[in-house]
Amino acid sequence: MSLRPLKILLTGGSGQLGHALKASAPVALGGSPLELILCDRSNLDLADPDACRAAVRHFRPDWILNAGAYTAVDKAESEAEHTFAVNAGAPRAFAEALVDCGGRLLQLSTDFVFGGAQGHPYRPDQSRNPLGVYGASKASGEEAIEELMGTSGEGLILRTSWLMGPVGQNFALTMLRLHNERDELNVVADQVGCPTSTRGLAAACWRLIEIAQGRYSLPLKCHWCDAGAASWYDVAYAIGELGKQLGLIECEAKVQPISTSDYPTPAPRPSYSLLDCRETWHALDLQPLHWRKGLQEILLELKRLRSGKPLI
């Protein structure tokens, strides 16, 4: 007698995290074969709550892994309505439908729900104080899940920071291109956080679902990022070093540290958004990579991709 598949609806399937989640999806979880239902902008408009609820009713997933989001932080300031529709409305619609139909939700969130005023890592249970439209929209999405699924344990929130991978649009790929194009780069040095590789975050997502399927108790809110701490300047400098070592660039640009005030942006950024991940690392029994090692793996995967070899 064959086991019923575990149906997981993945949003953001064409994004950088979506690629990593697809590439690392296990064949089975908890003894049940995995059936991955891929959704992206072509077949599910996250800004349409009726479409989100209809997807739940149609597919009847055991889990929604909501990796889709509006992440253009600066553009969000002028597109607040759309940003809230995607980042707050979709999680609420998913949660409402799952409460009615059955099923669970893993919501990806961000360090931007914190204000960045403190000088030590943010714990998962700390109060939110978001900066800007993007942070406020993601905080609102978290609040919806807490309201609708917080007491049942059917919803989980996983916050991350500074996400980077070998595909899509992210700081690592932008800096690698700029190292190729320019002799000198000015990069902000007074904003501190931690990069997170898409591969590491994808592994954490699958492990969270596996543990929750076994009905082990997990906190409503978890944090995952790579180990260590860095400024954007540190990361840009490391990309130049590693990129040259791996033959992705001929010569690294000179990276100059500047302050946030030297590089004004439409959206405010937290000056310190390091996440305290110790509880999650322990609960998942996963050892994080140091961010520099994670960055090296990203660039190695990019090199394989450019050579025509499959990502691993």
C-alpha angles and dihedrals in degrees: 000000000000121000120244110257119252103240116213121182109207119199122197089036094160095048128096094265091041090058091052093046092051093046093050100037109136121235090233140007123205091352094305122111113248121242110192117201109197121211129177137150091293094065108016128041105206089195089065111077092190090056090049092052091045091053090056093049092047101045099029092208123196087217138015112208100198104201093145118102146145101257105167092116098187096038089052089071090069096034100049097143094053092042092054091045091057102034100036107016097051096051089048092049092047092049093048092051094044091052088055099039102029126250141106137260133219108192120195113218140170149244086243090083085078125072098226096228098123124078101221132065118289115244119221092246096053121116118265121245106169127196120218133350096296094053092043092051093051091046089052090053090053091050091054091054092047090050097048104029106015098102097040096054090228093119129065129186120205116190122198139171142223095358116204136173143157094268136045127027120316143132095267095056093042092051092047090054092047092050086058094047106039141046095214135028128194110210131177112256102178099069112086129194137111133274117234125205116225090227093057093045092048090053089051091051094052091045091051092053092046092053093044090050087059086056093241111156115258129178116259090237124042134175128218130177135131119278125273132027134267146168123233086254091056091051094047091050092049092049090057093050096045094040091056093045090053095045095246092123131025097219131006119235121241106261115214121196116232134174128252089251089059090058109041117191132188091246123053117239126212110251091214121023105153111151123221101230100167095107092051095045088054096044093050094040089226124139112219123221120239107260093247091054090047089051091051090053090050091054092045090054090048090053091051090049093051090049090055095251119131120259115254 
